[in-house]
Amino acid sequence: MPRIARGCADFALRAVLGLASALAVATIALAATPLAATPEALADAMSGHRLVVLGEVHDNGAQHALRLKALKALVARGARPALAFEQFDRERQADIDRAWRERPLDAAYLIAQAKGSPNWNWDFYRPFVELALEFDLPIVAANLSRADAMRIAVAGKPDAGPAPDAAFMRAHERAIAKGHCDLLPASALPGMVQAQIARDRALAEAIRTYAARGVVLLTGNGHARIDIGVPHWFTADERAASISIGFLERGKEPSARESPAEFDAYVVTDEASRADPCDELRARFKPHSTQ
């Protein structure tokens, strides 16, 4: 992979944890079900589904607070789902289990032992860990590590599994290009798509183990997409027992002009205050333009 493409791929994998995630507010069509932005409505939507995928805009605190209240409402009704985190790499599961045994109610200690990346705002995610510890809900380290994702991106091909069809790959490429303000060179996209697919498959594999008791995956909207994200990799039975809920920001509501549904249901919240992500991306990519 050329140096500019490798640099773009590496940056993109980091950007998904931060500023570029602000652009990953997926558009959905009217086939998706709009939900009231209340804990009760969300708890109702999650009830009865063994696999729940909760999307997010990573830096939107209002969305995190709403999801947390909804999960607390669900637990108050007697549900005891596992909580799976995009924020924890799957290689850290043993560290999480050990930290739980050593300090059963210390969420900060568990995050530290799991080597939680500083790229995540743990003020947003720590309350979910605390909820799991309080009610003895399994904490699932679900994500592919950045090192593994980078290896796949550089290789430009998956480790295993059938090759997705061309239309599926094009949809991924469009999503990644749009999520990076169309600033990426075309040569960077195939490897980044392979890394994204590998992450989706890893997330799906991590949560299916807990389907019998019920599991909620906390992840970004891109991974929550039913057309190309985690739910795409469910079996038919798993898909029938699942729901994927996207969390959009006001002004990003669906319209009749938009593409087929990308979630089963969606919630709209206020937009988080942030600098223009495209400006920051341009600044990050500027050094590559001289190479």
N, C-alpha and C positions, 0 to 999 in steps of 0.2 A: 504494500500500500504506500503511495507517495507520502512524503512527510507532511504535506498540508492536509491530506485526507486523514492520516493517522492522528494528527493534532486535533483536527475537527472532531473525529470520533471520540478521542479521549475527553475533550472538553464537553461534548454532548452528554457523555455518560455522567459527568459530574454536574452538568447544568440541570439534568433532570431532578437533581436533589435540591436545586435552588431556583435561581432567577428564571430559567427557561420554563420551569413548571408553571409559572404564572400564565404562560401562553397555552397550556394544555387544557383549556376549558373546551371540551368537545362540544360540537353542535349535534343536535339530535332532532329527529322529525316528530311529527305529531303522533306517530304510533307509540311512542314512549308515554308512560303514564306520569303526569305531573303530580307531585306530592306537596302537601302543605309543609312549610318549613317549621314543623313542630316536632318535639320528641315523640309525642303520641302517634302522629301520623307515620313517622319513620318506624317506630316500634311495630305498628300494625303491619306495615309493608314487609318487615323482616320476618314476622311471625309465620311459622309454618314452612319456612325455607331452610333446608339443611345446609346449603352453601350460600352465604351472603357475601357479595363483593361491594364494599362501600368505597366509592371514589372520593376524590378530594382535589382541591387546588392546594398544593403543599403549604403555601404561606398564608392561607386564609384562616385566621383564628376563629372567626365566627362559624365556619364549617366544622372545625374540630370540636368546638364547644357543643354544637348541635348534635353531632354524631355521638359524643360522649353521653349527653343527656338521654338520647334515644337508646343507647346500649344499657344505661342504668335502668331505664323504664322497662326494657326487655328482661333484664335480670330480675327486677322487682316482680315480674309476672311469673317467675320461676324458671326461666330459660337459663341454661348454663353452657353457652357455646364456648369453644376454643376461640382465642383471639390470635389471628395471624398477622404478622407485621412485615410489610415491605421494608421497613426500616432496620430489620435485623437480617444479616446474612445467614444462610442455612448452616454454614460451618460453625456457627456460634451456639447451636442448640445445646450442646453439652455444657457450655459456659453458663447459659441461662438456667439450666436445670440445677447446676451446682450452686449458683448464686441464690436461687430460690431456697435450697436446703440450708445454706449457710445463714442467710438473713431473710426469713420468709416474708417480711413486709417492707423491705427496703428497696423501693423501685430504683432509686438513684444508683445503688450498689449493683443491681442487676444490669442496668444500662451500661455502667462502666465495665463490668465483667464481660458483657457481650460486645465490647468495643464499638458501642454506638457511635456512628460517624458524627463529627461536629457539623457536617453539612446539613444535618437535620436539626430543626428547632425542637429540642426535647421538651421545652415548656409546653408544646402542643401534644406530644406523644406520651410523656410521663404519666398523665392522668389515666390513660388507657392501661398502662402497665400496673398502676396502682389498683385499678378496678379488677384486673385479672388476679392480682395477689390477694385482694380482699375476699374475693368469692371463689378462690381456688379454680380459676379458669385456666386451662392450658395456654401457655404462651408459645407461639409457633414462630420460629425464625424461618421466614419463607423465601427470602430473596436470593438470587444468584449474586455471588460476590462481584465487586467491581473488577477484580483481577481476572476472574473467569469471563466476565462479560467483555473485557478488553481483549482477551485472547481470542474470543470468538469474532469480535469485530475486526481485528487485524487479519485473522485467517479468512474472513469473508464467507464462512460456511459453518453450519451447525455441527455439534459433536456427533449427533445421531438423529434418527427420525427421518421420515419422508420429507422431501423438499416441498414447500408450499407452492401452490400454483401462482402463475404470473400475476393474476388479478389481485390476489392476497398480498403479494409483495409490493405491487404498485400502491395499494391502499396504505400500507405501512410507510412507504417512501413519502407519499403525500402528507401523511400525518407528521412525520419527523421533519420534513422540509418546512411545513407550515409552523410547527412548534419552534423552529429556529429562524423565523422571519425570512425564510427563503435565502438565507445567507450561506448555506453549506454548498460546497461543490458537489456536483452529481456523483463524483467518484467516491465520496464519503458515505453516501446513502446505503449502498448494499450491505456493507459491514455493520453499520449501525442498526439496520433492520434485523440482521441476524442476531445481534446482541439483544435487541428488544424482544424478539421472538423467544430466544433462550430464557430470558427473564420471565416472560409470560408462562412458558411451560414449567419453569421451576416453581413459580407461585402456585400454579394449578396442582402440581404434584404434591407440594407441601400441604395443601389444605384438604385434599381428597381423603387423606388418612383419617381426618376428624369428621367426615361427613355424617357418620352414624349418630354422633352426639350433637352435631351442629357446629358450624364454624363461621366466623366473620373475618374476612380479609380486609385490612385497612391498607389502601393503596391509592395511587394517583389515578386520575380519570383515564389516562391513556391505557393503563393496565386493566381498567374496569370495562373497557369497550367490549360489547358482545360480538362485534363483527370481526375484530382482529386481536382482541386482548385475551385475558385469562379465560373468560367463559368459552371462547372458541375452542379451547383445548379440553373442555369437559367432555365426558362421554354423554351419550344421549340421555341416560338415566340421571346423570349428575346435572345436566342442563335443565331437565324437567324439574329438578328439586332446587334450583338456584334462582336467585334474583340479583341483578346488578343495578346499583343505584348511583347515578352520576350526581355530582354536586357542582352546579354551575354558578356563575356570578351574574348579578343583575345586568341586563343589557346583552347577555349571551343566550337569552331564551330562544327556543326553537321556533322556526317559522315553516310555512308550507314550501318554501323555496329550498330547504336544506335537504341533506342526504338521508338515506334510510336510517332507521333508529340505531343509535350506538349504545343505548342502555335500555333496560327494561322499564326503568322509572327514573325520575330526576327531581332534584330540589334546587331552588334558586335562592341564593343568599346575596347580601350586599357584597360589593367588590372590596377586596383588601386594598389598603393604601400601599402603593409601591411605585418605584421609578419605572419608566418605560423599559421593559425587558429587552426590546429590540435595540435601544440605545446601548445598553450594557453589553449585549451580544456583539454589536458592531465594534465596541471598544476591545472586547476580548479577541475578536478575529483580526483586528487591524495589523498586529505584528506579522501574521501569516501572509499578508498581501505583498510584503516586500521580499518574500522568499522565492 
